[in-house]
Amino acid sequence: MSESQQERIPSISDVLGRIQMPEELRLRVLRDLLDREDQIRVALGIAGMQFGLFPQIVAEVLAEVGLGTPRSEAERTMIRQQFTALMEQISRAQRGEGPMPSP
């Protein structure tokens, strides 16, 4: 996903920033919504495994769209590295330079 596509997806914080409410309530709502998104992220990861999707691709897409609690720089770097390594393996396999990885 390109940066311009990501910019079109507002964060929960962006959305809440458009609504007039006391800061204490805003923080409580933000925590509840992030918790919900974290649960969705876990469910989508499990569904991906059940349907034979590469977990590296699922993790990259979910991190890229920013679903759930923001990832730390270290987590984001690890997810990106694993995704990039998988894409390189798939490219080599498509060129006949090795086996196709499996999920």
VEXMIRO-872723 format. One record per residue: residue number from 1; residue in one letter; chain; x, y, z of N, C-alpha, C in turn. Coordinates in nm, 4 decimals, decimal comma. Example, Ala and Ser with C-alpha at 12.3 -4.5 7.8 and 13.67 -1.06 7.14 Angstrom:
<recs>
+-----+----+----+----------+----------+----------+----------+----------+----------+----------+----------+----------+
|   i | aa | ch |   n_east |  n_north |     n_up |  ca_east | ca_north |    ca_up |   c_east |  c_north |     c_up |
+-----+----+----+----------+----------+----------+----------+----------+----------+----------+----------+----------+
|   1 |  a |  A |   1,3190 |  -0,5690 |   0,7800 |   1,2300 |  -0,4500 |   0,7800 |   1,3200 |  -0,3300 |   0,7800 |
|   2 |  s |  A |   1,2850 |  -0,2250 |   0,7080 |   1,3670 |  -0,1060 |   0,7140 |   1,2900 |   0,0030 |   0,7870 |
+-----+----+----+----------+----------+----------+----------+----------+----------+----------+----------+----------+
</recs>
This chain:
<recs>
+-----+----+----+----------+----------+----------+----------+----------+----------+----------+----------+----------+
|   i | aa | ch |   n_east |  n_north |     n_up |  ca_east | ca_north |    ca_up |   c_east |  c_north |     c_up |
+-----+----+----+----------+----------+----------+----------+----------+----------+----------+----------+----------+
|   1 |  m |  A |   0,0852 |  -0,1165 |   0,0000 |   0,0000 |   0,0000 |   0,0000 |   0,0897 |   0,1227 |   0,0000 |
|   2 |  s |  A |   0,0581 |   0,2177 |  -0,0847 |   0,1407 |   0,3368 |  -0,0947 |   0,1083 |   0,4354 |   0,0174 |
|   3 |  e |  A |   0,1991 |   0,5327 |   0,0339 |   0,1768 |   0,6321 |   0,1387 |   0,0494 |   0,7119 |   0,1129 |
|   4 |  s |  A |   0,0198 |   0,7399 |  -0,0145 |  -0,1009 |   0,8176 |  -0,0432 |  -0,2266 |   0,7392 |  -0,0074 |
|   5 |  q |  A |  -0,2248 |   0,6077 |  -0,0254 |  -0,3395 |   0,5269 |   0,0140 |  -0,3541 |   0,5273 |   0,1653 |
|   6 |  q |  A |  -0,2422 |   0,5174 |   0,2363 |  -0,2465 |   0,5161 |   0,3813 |  -0,2981 |   0,6487 |   0,4340 |
|   7 |  e |  A |  -0,2624 |   0,7590 |   0,3714 |  -0,3066 |   0,8898 |   0,4169 |  -0,4579 |   0,9057 |   0,4073 |
|   8 |  r |  A |  -0,5238 |   0,8322 |   0,3221 |  -0,6684 |   0,8418 |   0,3077 |  -0,7416 |   0,7700 |   0,4203 |
|   9 |  i |  A |  -0,6732 |   0,6861 |   0,4948 |  -0,7366 |   0,6124 |   0,6041 |  -0,7107 |   0,6884 |   0,7333 |
|  10 |  p |  A |  -0,8135 |   0,7571 |   0,7853 |  -0,7903 |   0,8321 |   0,9094 |  -0,7753 |   0,7375 |   1,0283 |
|  11 |  s |  A |  -0,6943 |   0,7799 |   1,1233 |  -0,6783 |   0,7016 |   1,2459 |  -0,7983 |   0,7250 |   1,3364 |
|  12 |  i |  A |  -0,8122 |   0,6389 |   1,4356 |  -0,9187 |   0,6584 |   1,5350 |  -0,9007 |   0,7944 |   1,6018 |
|  13 |  s |  A |  -0,7790 |   0,8289 |   1,6327 |  -0,7502 |   0,9561 |   1,6977 |  -0,7936 |   1,0731 |   1,6088 |
|  14 |  d |  A |  -0,7699 |   1,0622 |   1,4774 |  -0,8143 |   1,1662 |   1,3839 |  -0,9654 |   1,1830 |   1,3886 |
|  15 |  v |  A |  -1,0347 |   1,0715 |   1,3861 |  -1,1808 |   1,0754 |   1,3870 |  -1,2312 |   1,1369 |   1,5167 |
|  16 |  l |  A |  -1,1749 |   1,0930 |   1,6286 |  -1,2188 |   1,1467 |   1,7581 |  -1,1853 |   1,2950 |   1,7713 |
|  17 |  g |  A |  -1,0786 |   1,3386 |   1,7036 |  -1,0417 |   1,4790 |   1,7079 |  -1,1448 |   1,5700 |   1,6443 |
|  18 |  r |  A |  -1,2281 |   1,5148 |   1,5594 |  -1,3334 |   1,5924 |   1,4932 |  -1,4593 |   1,6047 |   1,5787 |
|  19 |  i |  A |  -1,4638 |   1,5316 |   1,6897 |  -1,5826 |   1,5287 |   1,7743 |  -1,5553 |   1,6066 |   1,9018 |
|  20 |  q |  A |  -1,6465 |   1,6949 |   1,9362 |  -1,6321 |   1,7724 |   2,0592 |  -1,6717 |   1,6859 |   2,1786 |
|  21 |  m |  A |  -1,5752 |   1,6610 |   2,2669 |  -1,6022 |   1,5878 |   2,3904 |  -1,4899 |   1,6170 |   2,4885 |
|  22 |  p |  A |  -1,5171 |   1,6011 |   2,6165 |  -1,4118 |   1,6233 |   2,7168 |  -1,2936 |   1,5281 |   2,6933 |
|  23 |  e |  A |  -1,1736 |   1,5760 |   2,7223 |  -1,0518 |   1,4977 |   2,6992 |  -1,0544 |   1,3632 |   2,7709 |
|  24 |  e |  A |  -1,1032 |   1,3605 |   2,8935 |  -1,1088 |   1,2347 |   2,9692 |  -1,1958 |   1,1321 |   2,8968 |
|  25 |  l |  A |  -1,3095 |   1,1761 |   2,8471 |  -1,3977 |   1,0865 |   2,7717 |  -1,3318 |   1,0440 |   2,6416 |
|  26 |  r |  A |  -1,2660 |   1,1373 |   2,5736 |  -1,1971 |   1,1062 |   2,4475 |  -1,0931 |   0,9959 |   2,4692 |
|  27 |  l |  A |  -1,0148 |   1,0050 |   2,5765 |  -0,9122 |   0,9033 |   2,6043 |  -0,9744 |   0,7673 |   2,6344 |
|  28 |  r |  A |  -1,0845 |   0,7659 |   2,7095 |  -1,1518 |   0,6398 |   2,7407 |  -1,2083 |   0,5763 |   2,6132 |
|  29 |  v |  A |  -1,2705 |   0,6575 |   2,5295 |  -1,3251 |   0,6063 |   2,4026 |  -1,2113 |   0,5559 |   2,3139 |
|  30 |  l |  A |  -1,1017 |   0,6307 |   2,3081 |  -0,9868 |   0,5900 |   2,2274 |  -0,9324 |   0,4549 |   2,2734 |
|  31 |  r |  A |  -0,9170 |   0,4371 |   2,4039 |  -0,8675 |   0,3087 |   2,4560 |  -0,9634 |   0,1951 |   2,4198 |
|  32 |  d |  A |  -1,0928 |   0,2187 |   2,4348 |  -1,1922 |   0,1149 |   2,4025 |  -1,1898 |   0,0798 |   2,2541 |
|  33 |  l |  A |  -1,1777 |   0,1811 |   2,1683 |  -1,1747 |   0,1548 |   2,0241 |  -1,0459 |   0,0837 |   1,9829 |
|  34 |  l |  A |  -0,9332 |   0,1227 |   2,0428 |  -0,8076 |   0,0535 |   2,0117 |  -0,8118 |  -0,0917 |   2,0583 |
|  35 |  d |  A |  -0,8725 |  -0,1160 |   2,1745 |  -0,8878 |  -0,2529 |   2,2232 |  -0,9704 |  -0,3346 |   2,1248 |
|  36 |  r |  A |  -1,0785 |  -0,2759 |   2,0753 |  -1,1625 |  -0,3434 |   1,9763 |  -1,0814 |  -0,3744 |   1,8501 |
|  37 |  e |  A |  -1,0056 |  -0,2764 |   1,8016 |  -0,9249 |  -0,2988 |   1,6821 |  -0,8162 |  -0,4035 |   1,7057 |
|  38 |  d |  A |  -0,7582 |  -0,4058 |   1,8247 |  -0,6587 |  -0,5088 |   1,8558 |  -0,7222 |  -0,6478 |   1,8461 |
|  39 |  q |  A |  -0,8448 |  -0,6608 |   1,8962 |  -0,9151 |  -0,7889 |   1,8877 |  -0,9458 |  -0,8249 |   1,7421 |
|  40 |  i |  A |  -0,9814 |  -0,7265 |   1,6616 |  -1,0062 |  -0,7496 |   1,5187 |  -0,8771 |  -0,7940 |   1,4506 |
|  41 |  r |  A |  -0,7645 |  -0,7292 |   1,4851 |  -0,6360 |  -0,7645 |   1,4245 |  -0,6009 |  -0,9102 |   1,4545 |
|  42 |  v |  A |  -0,6234 |  -0,9544 |   1,5775 |  -0,5977 |  -1,0940 |   1,6148 |  -0,6893 |  -1,1875 |   1,5353 |
|  43 |  a |  A |  -0,8170 |  -1,1523 |   1,5269 |  -0,9133 |  -1,2368 |   1,4538 |  -0,8766 |  -1,2467 |   1,3062 |
|  44 |  l |  A |  -0,8341 |  -1,1374 |   1,2453 |  -0,7946 |  -1,1407 |   1,1044 |  -0,6674 |  -1,2238 |   1,0842 |
|  45 |  g |  A |  -0,5753 |  -1,2164 |   1,1793 |  -0,4550 |  -1,2996 |   1,1717 |  -0,4886 |  -1,4471 |   1,1790 |
|  46 |  i |  A |  -0,5800 |  -1,4833 |   1,2685 |  -0,6231 |  -1,6236 |   1,2812 |  -0,6946 |  -1,6683 |   1,1542 |
|  47 |  a |  A |  -0,7827 |  -1,5824 |   1,1026 |  -0,8538 |  -1,6165 |   0,9785 |  -0,7551 |  -1,6353 |   0,8644 |
|  48 |  g |  A |  -0,6544 |  -1,5506 |   0,8583 |  -0,5520 |  -1,5655 |   0,7546 |  -0,4830 |  -1,6997 |   0,7623 |
|  49 |  m |  A |  -0,4481 |  -1,7438 |   0,8836 |  -0,3837 |  -1,8744 |   0,9003 |  -0,4781 |  -1,9864 |   0,8582 |
|  50 |  q |  A |  -0,6047 |  -1,9749 |   0,8959 |  -0,7022 |  -2,0785 |   0,8624 |  -0,7221 |  -2,0899 |   0,7117 |
|  51 |  f |  A |  -0,7078 |  -1,9802 |   0,6394 |  -0,7271 |  -1,9820 |   0,4951 |  -0,5968 |  -1,9947 |   0,4183 |
|  52 |  g |  A |  -0,4875 |  -2,0215 |   0,4897 |  -0,3599 |  -2,0477 |   0,4240 |  -0,2906 |  -1,9249 |   0,3686 |
|  53 |  l |  A |  -0,3174 |  -1,8084 |   0,4253 |  -0,2493 |  -1,6874 |   0,3807 |  -0,1147 |  -1,6756 |   0,4516 |
|  54 |  f |  A |  -0,0224 |  -1,6104 |   0,3873 |   0,1073 |  -1,5882 |   0,4494 |   0,0908 |  -1,4901 |   0,5657 |
|  55 |  p |  A |   0,1309 |  -1,5280 |   0,6871 |   0,1158 |  -1,4366 |   0,8012 |   0,1971 |  -1,3083 |   0,7832 |
|  56 |  q |  A |   0,3065 |  -1,3165 |   0,7067 |   0,3879 |  -1,1968 |   0,6835 |   0,3092 |  -1,0929 |   0,6034 |
|  57 |  i |  A |   0,2275 |  -1,1388 |   0,5088 |   0,1477 |  -1,0467 |   0,4278 |   0,0350 |  -0,9885 |   0,5115 |
|  58 |  v |  A |  -0,0322 |  -1,0731 |   0,5873 |  -0,1415 |  -1,0263 |   0,6730 |  -0,0888 |  -0,9226 |   0,7723 |
|  59 |  a |  A |   0,0235 |  -0,9518 |   0,8375 |   0,0807 |  -0,8596 |   0,9360 |   0,1202 |  -0,7272 |   0,8711 |
|  60 |  e |  A |   0,1773 |  -0,7326 |   0,7521 |   0,2185 |  -0,6104 |   0,6821 |   0,0977 |  -0,5241 |   0,6464 |
|  61 |  v |  A |  -0,0049 |  -0,5852 |   0,5934 |  -0,1243 |  -0,5092 |   0,5556 |  -0,1887 |  -0,4460 |   0,6788 |
|  62 |  l |  A |  -0,2029 |  -0,5232 |   0,7858 |  -0,2659 |  -0,4692 |   0,9065 |  -0,1815 |  -0,3572 |   0,9676 |
|  63 |  a |  A |  -0,0503 |  -0,3717 |   0,9641 |   0,0367 |  -0,2660 |   1,0161 |   0,0313 |  -0,1428 |   0,9262 |
|  64 |  e |  A |   0,0251 |  -0,1659 |   0,7970 |   0,0231 |  -0,0554 |   0,7008 |  -0,1043 |   0,0290 |   0,7130 |
|  65 |  v |  A |  -0,2173 |  -0,0357 |   0,7342 |  -0,3416 |   0,0411 |   0,7481 |  -0,3578 |   0,0960 |   0,8899 |
|  66 |  g |  A |  -0,2746 |   0,0505 |   0,9819 |  -0,2763 |   0,1054 |   1,1170 |  -0,3882 |   0,0535 |   1,2039 |
|  67 |  l |  A |  -0,4267 |  -0,0712 |   1,1856 |  -0,5345 |  -0,1272 |   1,2664 |  -0,4833 |  -0,1587 |   1,4062 |
|  68 |  g |  A |  -0,5530 |  -0,1096 |   1,5064 |  -0,5186 |  -0,1405 |   1,6451 |  -0,4145 |  -0,0474 |   1,7035 |
|  69 |  t |  A |  -0,3617 |  -0,0882 |   1,8164 |  -0,2602 |  -0,0097 |   1,8854 |  -0,1396 |   0,0072 |   1,7934 |
|  70 |  p |  A |  -0,0916 |   0,1292 |   1,7768 |   0,0230 |   0,1504 |   1,6882 |   0,1416 |   0,0622 |   1,7269 |
|  71 |  r |  A |   0,2070 |   0,0083 |   1,6270 |   0,3247 |  -0,0764 |   1,6489 |   0,4445 |   0,0096 |   1,6858 |
|  72 |  s |  A |   0,5322 |  -0,0460 |   1,7671 |   0,6572 |   0,0247 |   1,7983 |   0,7437 |   0,0243 |   1,6722 |
|  73 |  e |  A |   0,8439 |   0,1096 |   1,6706 |   0,9362 |   0,1128 |   1,5561 |   1,0018 |  -0,0234 |   1,5355 |
|  74 |  a |  A |   1,0406 |  -0,0891 |   1,6452 |   1,1055 |  -0,2205 |   1,6356 |   1,0101 |  -0,3242 |   1,5764 |
|  75 |  e |  A |   0,8853 |  -0,3237 |   1,6232 |   0,7863 |  -0,4188 |   1,5692 |   0,7599 |  -0,3917 |   1,4218 |
|  76 |  r |  A |   0,7458 |  -0,2633 |   1,3876 |   0,7169 |  -0,2276 |   1,2485 |   0,8322 |  -0,2668 |   1,1580 |
|  77 |  t |  A |   0,9544 |  -0,2466 |   1,2043 |   1,0732 |  -0,2845 |   1,1268 |   1,0770 |  -0,4353 |   1,1060 |
|  78 |  m |  A |   1,0502 |  -0,5125 |   1,2117 |   1,0513 |  -0,6581 |   1,2008 |   0,9440 |  -0,7065 |   1,1022 |
|  79 |  i |  A |   0,8237 |  -0,6517 |   1,1120 |   0,7157 |  -0,6915 |   1,0211 |   0,7548 |  -0,6609 |   0,8771 |
|  80 |  r |  A |   0,8083 |  -0,5428 |   0,8538 |   0,8485 |  -0,5035 |   0,7178 |   0,9601 |  -0,5942 |   0,6657 |
|  81 |  q |  A |   1,0581 |  -0,6270 |   0,7493 |   1,1686 |  -0,7141 |   0,7074 |   1,1180 |  -0,8535 |   0,6713 |
|  82 |  q |  A |   1,0269 |  -0,9077 |   0,7527 |   0,9723 |  -1,0409 |   0,7242 |   0,8913 |  -1,0402 |   0,5948 |
|  83 |  f |  A |   0,8133 |  -0,9350 |   0,5733 |   0,7349 |  -0,9212 |   0,4512 |   0,8268 |  -0,9114 |   0,3297 |
|  84 |  t |  A |   0,9290 |  -0,8269 |   0,3385 |   1,0224 |  -0,8085 |   0,2277 |   1,0959 |  -0,9386 |   0,1952 |
|  85 |  a |  A |   1,1382 |  -1,0111 |   0,2986 |   1,2072 |  -1,1394 |   0,2768 |   1,1155 |  -1,2386 |   0,2063 |
|  86 |  l |  A |   0,9892 |  -1,2434 |   0,2471 |   0,8937 |  -1,3330 |   0,1817 |   0,8746 |  -1,2943 |   0,0356 |
|  87 |  m |  A |   0,8583 |  -1,1661 |   0,0077 |   0,8388 |  -1,1216 |  -0,1308 |   0,9599 |  -1,1577 |  -0,2168 |
|  88 |  e |  A |   1,0790 |  -1,1475 |  -0,1592 |   1,2004 |  -1,1854 |  -0,2320 |   1,2021 |  -1,3360 |  -0,2591 |
|  89 |  q |  A |   1,1613 |  -1,4167 |  -0,1607 |   1,1542 |  -1,5623 |  -0,1809 |   1,0548 |  -1,5973 |  -0,2911 |
|  90 |  i |  A |   0,9409 |  -1,5336 |  -0,2902 |   0,8386 |  -1,5597 |  -0,3927 |   0,8907 |  -1,5192 |  -0,5298 |
|  91 |  s |  A |   0,9564 |  -1,4045 |  -0,5385 |   1,0128 |  -1,3591 |  -0,6666 |   1,1156 |  -1,4583 |  -0,7199 |
|  92 |  r |  A |   1,2037 |  -1,5062 |  -0,6308 |   1,3040 |  -1,6049 |  -0,6743 |   1,2362 |  -1,7328 |  -0,7225 |
|  93 |  a |  A |   1,1352 |  -1,7773 |  -0,6508 |   1,0640 |  -1,8995 |  -0,6895 |   0,9973 |  -1,8810 |  -0,8245 |
|  94 |  q |  A |   0,9399 |  -1,7658 |  -0,8499 |   0,8738 |  -1,7399 |  -0,9779 |   0,9732 |  -1,7350 |  -1,0933 |
|  95 |  r |  A |   1,0967 |  -1,7029 |  -1,0635 |   1,2021 |  -1,7053 |  -1,1665 |   1,2657 |  -1,8432 |  -1,1785 |
|  96 |  g |  A |   1,2186 |  -1,9383 |  -1,1013 |   1,2735 |  -2,0741 |  -1,1049 |   1,4012 |  -2,0895 |  -1,0272 |
|  97 |  e |  A |   1,4287 |  -2,0005 |  -0,9323 |   1,5528 |  -2,0009 |  -0,8564 |   1,5377 |  -2,0630 |  -0,7178 |
|  98 |  g |  A |   1,4347 |  -2,1407 |  -0,6978 |   1,4151 |  -2,2046 |  -0,5680 |   1,2697 |  -2,2411 |  -0,5494 |
|  99 |  p |  A |   1,2417 |  -2,3069 |  -0,4384 |   1,1020 |  -2,3508 |  -0,4149 |   1,0126 |  -2,2338 |  -0,3731 |
| 100 |  m |  A |   0,8862 |  -2,2504 |  -0,4012 |   0,7875 |  -2,1505 |  -0,3589 |   0,7650 |  -2,1699 |  -0,2088 |
| 101 |  p |  A |   0,7762 |  -2,0623 |  -0,1322 |   0,7503 |  -2,0758 |   0,0126 |   0,6030 |  -2,1090 |   0,0358 |
| 102 |  s |  A |   0,5765 |  -2,1696 |   0,1486 |   0,4377 |  -2,1991 |   0,1833 |   0,4025 |  -2,1268 |   0,3131 |
| 103 |  p |  A |   0,2745 |  -2,0936 |   0,3268 |   0,2315 |  -2,0206 |   0,4478 |   0,2487 |  -2,1034 |   0,5736 |
+-----+----+----+----------+----------+----------+----------+----------+----------+----------+----------+----------+
</recs>
